Amino acid sequence: MPRAVRFDEYGGIDVLRVEEVERPAPGPGEVLVEVKAAGINPGEAAIREGRLRDVFPATFPSGQGSDLAGVVAETGEGVGGFAPGDEVLGFTEKRASHADFVLVEAGNLIMRPSGIPWEAAGALFVVGATAYAAVRAVASGPGDTVVVSGAAGGVGSLAVQLARHTGATAIGLASEANHAWLSDHGVIPVSYGEGVADRIRAASGGSVDAFIDTFGADYVELAIELGVAPDRIDTIINFAAAQKYGVKTEGNAAAASSDVLAELARMIDQGALELPVARTYPLDQVREAFRELEQRHTRGKIVLKP
């Protein structure tokens, strides 16, 4: 029987289990996808832990997962453009992609370009749409210097590349272990920690135009200290600081569409964008996957492969 990740209560990784479930049947407008790869994201951990229960409450037993890539198994009534055997990528809004099979609204899928590996295709939507929205929010453009915190993470690694594609100079805050990767992608690497403001000023020539915070901590305050205008600061995580300083909080929801997904997929297919994959895990090791995610030191994405 097909398997799916489930949890029955809020809690740590120990509440996660993989159980056998009935194979879903597509309804009108739905596509049943046999999942080949599905990314995991910090937001899923936050939902499972109950930290977002006021905004995204769980109904138990709950599944999890948004990102996915796989092969069309069946199509429901009224679905056009997809047929069994098609290779696709996309997203579900029903917290269900961490499974062998998932039902997806046809409008949330695109064909998988041949140049995108399964692992990257199955991990693209959440981080891709988030990075796309953040770069757009800070109005990155030619002549700008844009700083990105967490620049080697899932969102940050895409944000620095997308900022460069707008014509901006990108400065990426990351550990030294990730500096070579950033340099190889045309990004100026800067180590985080004590003295980071001075290192950023030196790397930027003294002027920073925009700041994207993908990590949290005190990076919004750092952006303010560097003289960045609040309307050119975007944080996807520190909402208290955003409210205090009046900075933006545009993330995944601001760019969640198949059109944005298709644009990002084309860039990867053409070699203009890379989504690094740190590690893959089989579905039955979902706990181990989230344990690594919670360390917050991976380059790019962690992906489940059912």
N, C-alpha and C positions, 0 to 999 in steps of 0.2 A: 504493500500500500504506500501511497505518497506520504511524505513526512513534512512537518512544519514546526517552526519554533513557537512555543507557547509559554505564557506565564500567568499564574492565577492570583498574584498579589504583587503589590509594589515591593521592591527590594533590590538587593545587590545581584551580582551575576548568578548566585546560587538559586534564584527563583526561575531561571531559564531552563527549559527542557525541550527536547525534540521528541515529538510523538507522531504516531501514525494517524492520518486523517483521511476522510473521504476525498476522492478526486473531485475538484470543483467542476461545475458545469456552467458554461458561459450563457448569460442571458442576453437580451437585446442590447446591441452596442458594445458587447464585451468580447475580449479575446482571452483564451486560455493559453498561457505561456509556460512551457517547460523551462525552468530557470537553469541557466548555465553559470551565472555569476550574479551576486548581489552584494553591494557595498554595505558596510556598517558605518554608523555616524554617531557623534556625541549626543545629538538630540534624541536618538533612540534610547540611549542609556539614561538620559534625563527623564524621559517619559516613563521608562520602566521603574526608575527609582522613586517616582512620584513628585519630582521637583517641578514638573509642569502640569500638575493635575488640575490647576485652576484654569489653564488655557487648553490643554490637550488631555482631558481625562481618559482613562482606560476603561474599557468594558471587559470584564473577565469572563471566560479565559481570553486573553489578548494575544494576538500575533504581533509581529513587528517587521519593519523594513519598508523602505520606499524605492530605492534604486533596484534596477534589475536589467538583465539581458538574457535572452534565451531564444527558443524556437517555438513558433506558433504551433500549438497542438490542435486547437479547435477554434472556430469563430462562431459568435452568436448571430442571431437574426439581425439583419440590417447593417452588418459590418462589410464595408468595402475597402479595398486596398490591401488587405492582408489575407493570406491563405495558409493552410497547414504546411509546415516546412520552412516558412519565411523566418529569417534570422532578424531579430528585433532588439531594440533597447528602449528603455523608458522608465516610467515610474507609476506607482500606485499610491493613492491617497488613503488606502484602507489598512495600512500597517500589516502587510501580508507577504512581502517579497522574500523573506527568509524562509523559503520553503521549496519543495520540489516543483510545485505547480502554483501559479498565481493568476487570478482573474484581474484583467487590466482593462480600463476604458480604452476603446480604440484610439481616441484622441490623445492619449498619453503615450503613444508608441510611435517610433520611427523605425525605418529599416536600418540595420546595422551596416555601416560602410565596411568594406572588406579590410581596410587598413587599421581598424580598431580592434585590438585583442579583446577577447571575451571579458577578461578581468577589468580592463579600463572601461569598456562599454557598460558593464554592470555596476560601476561605481561612479558614473559621471553626473547623474542628474542633480543630486542634492548639493554637492560641492560646486559643480559647474554653475548652476543657477545662482548660488550664493555669491560666488566670486564675480560673476557677470554683473549682478545687481550692485555689489559693493564698488566695483570699478566705475560703473555708471553713476552711482550716488555721489562720488567725490569729483565727478566731472574731469577725470583724467584725460590729458590731451598733450599735444606737442609742446615741448619746452618745460613741462611740469616735472617736478621731482616728487615721487610718491613713495611713502614708506609703508611697508606691510609687516605687521607683527605676525609671528607664527608662520613665517614665509616658506617653511618646508612642509607644512601640514597639508591636509587635503584641500582646504579652501585657499590657504595662503600660497601654495605652489602654483595654483591656477591664477590667482589674483595678480601675482607679480608678472606672470607671462602676459596676461590680458592688458595690464597697465602698459607694458612695453609695446604692445600692438597698437595702443592709442598714440604712440609717439613719445610717451613719457620716459624719464629715467626712473628705474625702480630700484629701491633700496630694500633688501630683505633682512629682517632680524631673525637669526637662527643660530643654532649651535655650530661650532666650527666643523663638526662632522658633515654638515650640509653645505658648507661654503663652496666647495668645488662644484656641486650640482647647480647651485645658484649662479656661479660665475659662468658655467657652461651654457646657461640659458640667458645670458646677457644681463644678469641682475647683480648689483653691487651688494655683497654680503657684509653684514655687520653683526658682531656678537652681541647678544643681549646681556643684561646684568649691570652691575655698578659701572657708572661712567658712560652708559649707552647714549645719553643725550650729546655728549661731546663727540663720541664716535660718529654719530649721525651727522652732526654739523660738519665734521671734517670730510665725511664721504660726500656730502651734498654741496660742499662749497659754501655752507652757511645758511642756505635757504631751503625750506621744505614747503611744498604747496599743498599736499594732501596726505592723509594718513588713513590706512585701513587696518583696523584692529580685529584679528581673528582669534586672539588668544585670551583676552581679558586682563586680569591683574590691573596695573596702573597705567596702561598704555594710552588711554584717553587723556589722562593728566599729562603724560609725556608729550602727546601731540599738542596740547594747549601750551605747554612749556616751550615747545619749539616754534610757537607763533602761528600754528596752522589755524585758519578760520574755522569755527564750529561747523559751518555748512559744507566744509570739505573734509570732515572727519566722519568716518562710518565705523561703527562697531557692531559685530554680529553676536556679541556675547555679554558685554557689560552694560546692561540696560539702566542700572542705577546711575552710573557715570553719565550715560547719555542724557538722562533726565536732568541731572545736575548741571551739565554744561551745554545742553541744547544741541547735541550732535546727532547725526543720523543713525538709524538702526535698520537700514535696508539690507535684507538678506534673501533667502530662498524664495519666500512668498512674493517678492517684488519682481521676480523673473522666472516664475514657475510656469513654463509653457513648452510645448513641443517645438515651437519655432526657435526658441533659445537653445534647446537641446540639439536641434538639427544644426544650428550654426556652430556650436561647440564641437559636435561630432565631425563636421566637415573640416574644421581646423585640425583636429587630431588626425583624421584620415589623410590630410595633405601634409602632415609633418610640421604644422605651424604651432602646435600646442601639444604638450605632453602631460598626461595624468600619471604620475608615478604610483606604482603599486608596491607597497612595502612588503606585504605578505598575504598569502591566501590560506584559508582554513576550510576543511570539510564542514558540512552543515552540523554534524554531530559534535564538533568542537567549538560551537558558538560561544560557550563560556570563556574558553581560552582566547578567542578572538577579541571579545570585549575586555578581557583582562589586559591584553596588550594595548588596546585602544586607550584605556584609562591611564596609561603611563604618559601619554601625550608627547611621545618622543619619536613617533614614526615619521618617515618621509612619505608623504602622499597617503594612499588609501590602504585599508585592510579589507579584504574581500572574502565572502563566503562562496564556496563552490559546491553546490548540492551534488 
